Amino acid sequence: MTDLASHYLDEVRRQLRGHKRMAENAMAQLTDQDFFATLDPESNSVAVLVKHIAGNARSRFTDFLTTDGEKPDRFRDQEFELTAATTRAEVLDWWDQGWSIVFATLDGLKPDDLTRTVTIRQEPHTVMQALNRALAHYAQHIGQMVFLTKHLRSAEWQTLSIPRGKSEEFKTASPSRASRGIYNPEIKKT
């Protein structure tokens, strides 16, 4: 069981790193203006999605095993608000801080921790359930970020996966490139 739990923790780390890298490769394609752009009043900008993920990560992964994942000092609604003074550098700093907390917490988890109980909004979850919840949540919002970036960049979009019309070429690509998640040779691995 310990081997399976170790593999699970490694896989969660790998997937979260991959989602983080995908988001960063998408964000790198945006101008500052596009980073803050919304499609309509009900939509979120990439910047707002970054702020929300960062706030969620800080709240959920700080003192992960010992305190509720919804910290009393988290004001979730404010994660969806930016002021005219908010800068891209400031938002990306929140992003880096949030992910640092996530990966530091993951690095501290032991296989036996997966069956421990943690709470999120006073609801009990096993550690595995809480990690799956976070992975799905971040993947959803990062997918929104990628979609929005692709829309805003239009013809200038550089795909983050297998380029359209290149599937057959990918099949014959180096297995090591594919296993590292590098499908598009134009995107540099970070």
C-alpha positions in Angstrom: 0.0 0.0 0.0 2.9 2.4 0.8 4.2 2.0 -2.8 0.8 2.9 -4.3 0.5 5.9 -1.9 4.0 7.0 -2.9 3.2 6.7 -6.5 -0.1 8.6 -6.0 1.8 11.5 -4.3 4.4 11.6 -7.1 1.6 11.7 -9.7 -0.3 14.5 -7.9 3.0 16.5 -7.9 3.7 15.7 -11.5 0.2 16.7 -12.6 0.1 19.9 -10.6 3.5 20.9 -12.0 2.3 20.2 -15.5 -0.9 22.3 -15.0 1.2 25.1 -13.5 3.6 25.0 -16.5 0.7 25.0 -18.9 -0.8 28.1 -17.3 2.6 29.9 -17.3 3.2 29.0 -21.0 -0.2 30.4 -21.8 0.3 33.5 -19.7 3.6 34.2 -21.3 1.8 34.7 -24.6 -0.4 37.5 -23.2 0.3 41.3 -23.3 -0.4 43.1 -20.1 -3.6 44.4 -21.5 -4.8 40.9 -22.5 -3.7 39.5 -19.1 -6.4 41.7 -17.5 -9.0 41.5 -20.3 -12.5 40.0 -19.8 -14.8 38.9 -22.5 -17.9 40.2 -20.8 -19.0 41.5 -17.3 -19.6 37.9 -16.0 -16.2 36.6 -17.2 -13.0 36.4 -15.3 -9.7 37.7 -16.7 -6.6 35.5 -16.6 -5.3 37.8 -13.8 -8.4 37.2 -11.8 -8.2 33.4 -12.3 -4.5 33.6 -11.2 -5.5 35.6 -8.1 -8.2 33.1 -7.2 -6.0 30.0 -7.7 -3.3 31.7 -5.5 -5.8 32.5 -2.8 -7.2 29.1 -2.8 -3.8 27.5 -2.7 -2.7 29.6 0.2 -5.8 28.8 2.2 -6.1 25.1 1.4 -2.4 24.2 1.7 -1.2 26.3 4.6 -1.2 24.0 7.7 -2.9 21.5 5.5 -3.0 18.6 8.0 -3.9 20.6 11.0 -6.3 23.5 10.1 -9.4 23.8 8.0 -8.7 24.5 4.4 -10.9 27.6 4.4 -8.8 29.9 6.6 -10.6 32.7 8.5 -8.4 35.3 6.8 -9.4 34.2 3.3 -11.9 36.5 1.6 -12.8 34.5 -1.5 -15.0 37.1 -3.1 -12.0 39.5 -3.1 -10.0 37.0 -5.2 -12.3 38.0 -8.1 -11.7 41.7 -7.7 -8.7 43.7 -9.0 -8.1 47.4 -8.9 -6.7 49.7 -11.6 -3.5 49.8 -9.5 -3.0 46.0 -9.6 0.0 45.0 -11.7 0.8 41.9 -13.6 4.0 41.5 -11.4 1.9 41.6 -8.3 -0.5 39.0 -9.6 2.3 36.7 -10.7 3.9 37.1 -7.3 0.7 35.9 -5.7 0.8 32.9 -8.1 4.3 32.0 -7.2 3.6 32.3 -3.5 0.5 30.1 -3.7 2.3 27.4 -5.7 5.3 27.5 -3.3 2.9 26.6 -0.5 1.3 23.8 -2.5 4.6 22.1 -3.4 6.1 22.6 0.1 3.1 20.9 1.6 3.1 18.1 -1.0 6.8 17.5 -0.4 6.1 17.1 3.4 3.3 14.5 3.0 4.1 10.9 3.7 2.2 7.9 2.1 0.5 7.2 5.4 -1.0 10.7 5.4 -3.3 9.9 2.5 -5.9 8.3 4.7 -5.8 11.1 7.4 -8.8 13.4 7.7 -8.6 17.1 6.9 -11.4 19.6 6.7 -12.4 22.0 4.0 -15.2 24.4 5.1 -15.7 22.1 8.1 -16.4 19.1 5.8 -14.2 16.0 6.4 -12.0 14.8 3.5 -9.3 12.3 3.4 -6.0 13.8 2.3 -6.4 12.0 -1.0 -9.9 13.5 -1.5 -8.6 17.0 -0.7 -5.7 16.6 -3.1 -8.1 15.3 -5.9 -10.4 18.2 -5.2 -7.5 20.7 -5.5 -6.2 19.1 -8.7 -9.6 19.2 -10.4 -10.2 22.7 -9.2 -6.9 24.1 -10.5 -7.2 22.1 -13.8 -10.6 23.6 -14.4 -9.4 27.2 -13.9 -6.2 26.6 -15.8 -8.3 25.3 -18.7 -10.2 28.5 -18.6 -7.0 30.5 -18.7 -5.7 28.5 -21.7 -9.0 28.9 -23.5 -9.1 32.7 -22.8 -5.5 33.1 -23.9 -6.1 31.1 -27.1 -9.1 33.3 -27.8 -7.2 36.6 -27.2 -4.1 35.6 -29.1 -6.1 34.1 -32.0 -3.7 33.7 -35.0 -0.7 34.4 -32.8 -1.6 31.6 -30.4 1.2 29.0 -29.9 -0.3 25.7 -29.0 0.7 24.1 -25.7 0.1 20.6 -26.9 0.2 18.8 -30.2 -0.3 21.4 -32.9 -3.2 21.0 -35.3 -2.3 18.6 -38.1 0.8 17.3 -36.3 -0.7 14.2 -34.6 1.1 11.7 -36.9 4.4 13.5 -36.4 3.9 13.3 -32.7 3.4 9.6 -32.8 7.0 9.2 -34.1 8.5 11.9 -31.7 11.0 10.9 -29.1 9.3 9.1 -26.2 11.4 11.3 -23.8 9.9 14.5 -25.3 6.4 13.1 -24.9 7.0 12.0 -21.3 8.2 15.4 -20.4 5.0 17.0 -21.8 6.9 18.8 -24.6 4.7 18.4 -27.7 5.2 21.7 -29.4 8.8 22.3 -30.3 8.2 26.0 -30.4 7.3 26.2 -26.7 10.3 26.1 -24.4 10.1 23.9 -21.3 10.3 26.0 -18.1 
